[in-house]
Amino acid sequence: MKLVRKVLEKDNAGQVTLIPEEPEDMWHTYNLLQVGDSLRASTIRKVQTESATGSVGSNRIRTTLTLCVEAIDFDSQACQLRVKGTNIQENEYVKMGAYHTIELEPNRQFTLAKKQWDSVVLERIEQACDPAWSADVAAVVMQEGLAHVCLVTPSMTLTRAKVEVNIPRKRKGNCSQHDRALERFYEQVVQAIQRHINFEVVKCVLVASPGFVREQFCDYMFQQAVKTDNKLLLENRSKFLQVHSSSGHKYALKEALCDPAVTSRLSDTKAAGEVKALDDFYKMLQHEPDRAFYGLKHVEKANEAMAIDTLLISDELFRHQDVATRARYVKLVDSIRENMGTVRIFSSLHVSGEQLGQLTGVAAILRFPVAELSDQEDESSSEED
């Protein structure tokens, strides 16, 4: 993301002009936009024209509109963003108050104005414009007959390909059908890797599976690469890292990212940090439940006691339609940072973010036990009974 201009007033109202440069930037833009904001961008409008003879025709004309945002639609697979709203600035082709939908695209400038730029939104702009945040990882999560080729970016896990091949069982004295099907499966996975993984950007490719599937697959892939003199795979051999996962489904990627060998290799990527924080929270919940809280009310109470060491919060909560609720989450984040706590904002499109979403989207690891809260909860639940 490229920051062209940023103008903020003392009351934190103002506008920023940005140019999204990669598909990832469309996700950042989606998180910056909120209903009620003002968005100015170039768009195409169908305009009816009448000639001197009275015949009516229609032309598609490119014009720049300023909309008051009413609805935001994001397609995570195509990384496309559509923003619907009403026109709030005079335009020769579009009446004031008329509805229009702007499709935001990479490499096309837009200006976003808000009545209040909060700390979370400003931090996201900083991250999006910092190239150090785009340390990328690819992953192949597989089992016999099923594989998912994923890209793990700082903000989301994108499934780029799903390979499914029916593998017949081995029969006594005849394994040829099984072996042929397995070879066909491996070949399709290799093709998917070459098609969807950009080795210039990706610094590590995780190959995760149960049993020996990953070893057999990697042996096959590099044997074929030597036979066919595939320089792309041979030159990037060192980037492949084999790890264990319980299955070939996308959710098993979380286990692969938890592996210590992977964590040390990806120590500078945001995805690995999120996974580790969530793992630490679950361990704390198991061994010292008085130091692991989730749910907004409980986390706020722990924050009042200045007990929060690490806050885990989903970016989904900052897209809440209700301004007061959104402000409550921002206030919590700011307060914890003031108290020298760490805040980790999880992407709802990451596997770890999905898991955090199942825990209300907000959780905290505490510096010290806050037993009174647990006692209060027990008392209130006994009263309900």
Long-range contacts (C-beta under 8 A, 24 or more apart in sequence): 1-25, 1-28, 1-29, 1-125, 1-128, 1-129, 2-129, 3-125, 3-129, 4-109, 5-111, 6-125, 8-117, 11-116, 12-116, 12-117, 12-118, 13-113, 13-114, 13-115, 13-116, 13-117, 14-113, 14-114, 14-117, 15-111, 15-112, 15-113, 15-114, 16-111, 16-112, 16-117, 16-125, 17-109, 17-110, 17-111, 17-112, 18-109, 18-110, 18-111, 18-112, 18-125, 18-128, 19-107, 19-108, 19-109, 19-110, 20-104, 20-105, 20-106, 20-107, 20-108, 21-106, 21-107, 22-106, 22-134, 23-79, 23-106, 24-79, 24-134, 24-153, 24-154, 24-155, 24-156, 25-106, 25-128, 26-74, 26-79, 26-80, 26-81, 26-104, 26-106, 27-74, 27-76, 27-79, 27-155, 27-156, 27-347, 27-349, 28-124, 28-125, 28-127, 28-128, 28-155, 29-81, 29-104, 29-110, 30-72, 30-74, 30-81, 31-121, 31-124, 31-315, 31-318, 31-319, 32-112, 32-121, 32-124, 32-125, 33-69, 33-72, 33-81, 33-83, 33-112, 34-69, 34-114, 34-319, 34-326, 35-69, 35-70, 35-71, 35-72, 35-321, 36-68, 36-69, 36-115, 36-323, 37-68, 37-69, 37-112, 37-113, 37-114, 38-66, 38-67, 38-68, 38-69, 38-88, 38-112, 38-113, 38-114, 39-66, 39-67, 39-69, 39-83, 39-85, 39-102, 39-110, 39-111, 39-112, 39-113, 40-64, 40-65, 40-66, 40-67, 40-89, 40-110, 40-111, 40-112, 40-113, 41-65, 41-102, 41-104, 41-108, 41-109, 41-110, 41-111, 42-108, 42-109, 43-100, 43-102, 43-103, 45-93, 45-94, 45-100, 47-93, 61-93, 63-91, 63-92, 63-93, 63-94, 64-91, 65-89, 65-91, 65-94, 65-100, 65-102, 67-100, 67-102, 76-156, 76-158, 76-349, 77-158, 77-159, 80-105, 118-326, 118-327, 118-330, 119-330, 119-333, 119-334, 120-318, 120-329, 120-330, 120-333, 120-345, 121-318, 123-345, 127-154, 132-268, 133-270, 134-201, 135-203, 135-266, 135-268, 135-269, 136-201, 136-202, 136-203, 136-269, 137-202, 137-203, 137-204, 137-205, 137-206, 137-266, 137-269, 137-271, 138-193, 138-196, 138-197, 138-202, 138-204, 138-205, 138-206, 139-205, 139-206, 139-207, 139-208, 139-253, 139-256, 140-189, 140-193, 140-205, 140-206, 140-207, 140-208, 140-217, 141-206, 141-208, 141-209, 141-245, 141-247, 141-248, 141-249, 141-250, 141-252, 141-253, 141-256, 142-189, 142-207, 142-208, 142-209, 142-213, 142-214, 142-217, 142-248, 143-209, 143-210, 143-213, 143-247, 143-248, 144-182, 144-185, 144-213, 145-181, 145-185, 146-248, 146-249, 147-185, 147-189, 147-192, 147-248, 148-248, 148-249, 148-250, 148-253, 149-189, 149-192, 149-193, 149-196, 149-197, 150-250, 150-253, 151-196, 151-197, 151-202, 152-253, 152-257, 152-269, 152-271, 152-350, 153-271, 154-269, 154-270, 154-271, 154-347, 155-270, 155-347, 155-349, 155-350, 156-347, 156-349, 156-350, 157-250, 157-253, 157-271, 157-349, 157-350, 157-351, 158-349, 159-250, 160-192, 160-196, 160-197, 161-192, 161-195, 161-196, 163-188, 163-189, 163-192, 182-216, 183-220, 186-216, 186-217, 186-220, 186-221, 187-224, 189-217, 189-221, 190-220, 190-221, 190-224, 190-233, 193-221, 193-233, 194-232, 194-233, 199-232, 199-235, 199-236, 199-239, 202-239, 203-239, 204-239, 204-241, 204-262, 204-265, 204-266, 205-236, 205-239, 205-240, 205-241, 206-241, 206-243, 206-253, 206-256, 206-257, 206-262, 207-240, 207-241, 207-242, 207-243, 208-242, 208-243, 208-244, 208-245, 208-252, 208-253, 208-255, 208-256, 209-244, 209-245, 209-248, 210-244, 210-245, 210-246, 210-247, 210-248, 213-248, 214-242, 214-243, 215-242, 218-242, 241-265, 250-351, 251-351, 253-351, 254-351, 254-352, 254-355, 257-351, 257-352, 271-350, 271-352, 273-344, 274-344, 274-346, 274-347, 274-350, 274-352, 274-353, 275-352, 277-310, 277-312, 277-344, 277-365, 278-312, 278-346, 278-352, 278-355, 278-356, 280-310, 280-365, 281-310, 281-312, 281-363, 281-365, 284-365, 288-369, 289-374, 290-366, 290-369, 290-370, 290-371, 290-374, 291-365, 291-366, 291-367, 291-368, 291-369, 291-370, 292-363, 292-364, 292-365, 292-366, 293-363, 293-364, 293-366, 293-370, 293-373, 294-359, 294-360, 294-362, 294-363, 294-364, 295-360, 295-362, 296-328, 296-329, 296-332, 296-360, 296-362, 298-373, 298-377, 299-332, 299-362, 299-363, 299-364, 300-332, 301-370, 301-373, 302-364, 302-366, 302-370, 302-373, 303-332, 303-335, 303-336, 303-339, 303-364, 305-370, 306-339, 307-366, 307-367, 307-368, 307-370, 308-336, 308-339, 308-341, 308-364, 308-365, 308-366, 308-367, 309-341, 309-342, 309-364, 309-365, 309-366, 309-367, 310-341, 310-342, 310-343, 310-344, 310-364, 310-365, 311-336, 311-341, 311-342, 311-343, 311-344, 311-362, 311-363, 311-364, 312-344, 312-346, 312-356, 312-362, 312-363, 312-364, 312-365, 313-343, 313-344, 313-345, 313-346, 313-356, 313-361, 313-362, 313-363, 314-345, 314-346, 314-347, 314-348, 314-353, 314-356, 314-357, 314-361, 314-362, 315-345, 315-346, 315-347, 315-348, 315-353, 316-348, 316-353, 316-357, 316-361, 317-361, 317-362, 318-345, 329-362, 332-362
